[in-house]
Amino acid sequence: MRFEVGSFRATVVMLSGLFGYAVFLRPRLVRWRATDDELARRMLGDEQIEHPLTNTNRAITVEAPVEDVWPWLAQMGSLRGGWYSYDWVDNGGRPSADRVLEQYQQVQPGDVLPCLPGASDAFLVTAVTPPRDLILTVPGAAGPITSWEHFIEPLGSVHSRLIVRGRVARLWKQMAREAHTAGQRTTPIEYVYRLIGRLPDTWLSAVTALGHRWMEARHMRGIKRRVESMGRAA
């Protein structure tokens, strides 16, 4: 009987935790500062993955016009301008740029903005409309595995809204389990990908939502801080 009672209590605790995550925590992880309208709007990158495993929406207001935000997106990429997030994770320990790098401003479909040092196929520039929209994908044999869209919307003449939407296809799990950059030592983030790629879908969504929220929020704040700092310096 004690075992049965203990099992019942453990089940209640587990279900309560899952309910709390689903109702209270997960919505905050997959949606950060995005308005209802931004959440509901159809974006061009949605066409890349119509029925995603995970869909994230995040937005931030930048005190600068669209034209001042765009250069920081154009130069993104590991060992380029960086990702403005945790550089020890995704930029080989090199600090992300704190100035506009003119050599990386011409971005075209087919270009690769490396997600990690040495990566040669992700992120792939799938569509680009300067100075407003940049769509990156991770290609797979059956279509894109992830899509990551950065869209800049003007708010008057001196403010902008940076809207970032990420969509993950169900095929991502297989890619994650095999994560490795050819010719390079396995990085910490690749070890993490291999681990979470083996999780059940429910737990995978929970873990990736938490990790992605942590990294992407810093990425967006990093862009905002750099753009506004340059504006004040000018």
N, C-alpha and C positions, 0 to 999 in steps of 0.2 A: 504493500500500500504506500509506503514512504516513497518508493521509486515512482509510483504512478503520480503521487501528489507533486513530487519534485519535477517530473516530466511535464505535468500540466502547467506548473508555474513557469518553467523554462519556456514552454510554448507560448504562454501568455506574454512573457517578457519579450520574446523574439517578435511575435506578431505586433505587439505595441510599438516596438522599435521600428519595424517596417512601416507601420501605419504613420508614425510620427515623421519618419523620413519622407514618405510619399506625400503627406499633406503639408508639412511645414518646412522641411529642409530642402528637398529636391527642387521645388519651384524657385527658391532663392538661388540655387546653384546654377540652374539652366537659364535663369532670367535675372540679369543684373542691370538695374537702372533703365531698362527698356520700358517704354510706355505701352499701353494696350494697343495703340495704333501701330507701333513699330513691331510689336509681336505678331499682329494679324496680317500685316502687309505681305504681299507677294513680292519676292525679290528674284532677280535674274538668276542667281546661283541656285535657287531651289530646283531648277530644271536638271541640275546635275545628279541629284539624288531625290527622287520623288517620295519614297517611303522610308525615311531614315530610322535607324535604331535609336538615335539620339539627335535632338535638335536644340541648339543653344542660341540665345538671343541676348546680346549685351550692347549697351550704348553709353556714350559719355558726351557731354557738351564741352567743346573746346572754344576758348576765347580767341578765335582767329578765323579769318575767312578760309574757304575751301582751298584756295590756291596755296595757302601756307601749310596746310595739313598734308596735302598730297605728296610732297617730296619725301616725307618720312615713311610713307607707305611704299613708294617706288623703290626705296633702297633697302627694304627689309630683306632678311636672309642671313643665315649663319655665316660668319666671316665676311659679310658685306656690311650693311649698317647694323646688323643684329636684329634681335626681336624685342628689345627694350624691356625684357622681363628678367628672369634669373639667368644671368649669362653663364654661370657655371653648369647649368643644365643644357642650354641649347646653343651656346655660342663659343664653345671650347674654352671658356674662362676669359675670353677677351671682352672688355667692356663694350656695350653697344655704343654706336656713334652718338655724339652730342652736337653734331653739326650736319648740315646737308652735304652729301657726297655727290658731286656732280657726275662722277663716272658711273653711277648706278641709276641715273634718272630716266634712261630710255628703256622702258619695260614693254615687252611685246609677248603676244601669245606664243607659247612654246618655251619661253625662258624658264629656268629653274631658280627659285629662291630657296636655297638649301635649308631644310628644317634642322639639320645637324651638320657639323663639320664633315665634309666629304660626301654628303648625300648628292646623288646625281639625278634623282627622279621625283623628288618631293621637296618643296611644293612646286607644282607645275602651274605656270600662269596660263589659265584657260580662257579668260576674257579680261580685257582691260579697256577702260574708258576714262582717260585722264580728263580732268582731275577729280573724278567722282567715284569711280567704281573699279575694284580690283577683285577678281575671283581666282582663288587658288584651289587646286585639287591634288589629291594623291591618286595617281592612276592605278588601275588594276586590270586584270585580264578581261573581266566582264563589265568594266566601267569604273567610274570614279569610286574610290573607297571612302574618301572624305571630301567635303567642299568647305571652303572657308572664305567668306565674302566680307570685304571691308567697303562700306558705302559711306560717303561723306555727303551730308545734306546741309545746304546753307540755311542758317537762321539769321535772316537779315543780311547785312553787309559785313558784319564784323564778328559773327559767331558761326560755329558749325556744329553739327551733330554727327559724331562718328558712330555708325551702327555696324556691329560685327555679328555675323550669323555663321554658325558651324553646324554641319550636318554629317552624320556618320552612317555609312551603309553597314548592313549586317556582315558583309564580307570583311569588314575591318578586323574582326576577331582572328581570322586566319593570318592576315598580314601582321598583326601584333605578335602572334605566336612565333613568327619567323623573323622578327625585327633584327636586322643587322645591316650595317653599311659596308658594302664590299671593299676589301682592302684596308679597313680600319679596325681598330680595337673596339670591342663592344662597349658602348657608353652606358652610364647609369640609367638614362632614360630608356634605352633599348631593353635593358634587363627588366625595367618596370613594365614596359609594353608586353614582353613575353609572359610575365606573371599574370597581368590582368586579362590578357587574351585567353586565358584558360578558365576564367570565372564564368559562372552562369550569367545569362543576360541581365537579370535583376541586379546582381551584385556588380557586374561590369558597369552598368549604367550609373550606379551609385558612386563607384570609385572614380570613373572617368569624369563625372560631373564635378566631383570635388576637386580633382587635380586640375581639370581644365579651367574651372572658376578661379583657382589660385593663380595659375599662370597667366590666363588671359586678362584678368583684371589688372594685374601688374603691367602687362603689355600695353593696355589701353591707357592706363595712368602715365606710363612712360612716354607714350606719344604725346599726350596732352601736356605734360610737364615740359618736354623739349620744345614743342611748338610755341607754347606761351612764353617760355624763357627767351627764345629767339626774338619773339615780338617785343618783349620788354627791352632787350638789348639794342634792338634797332631804334 
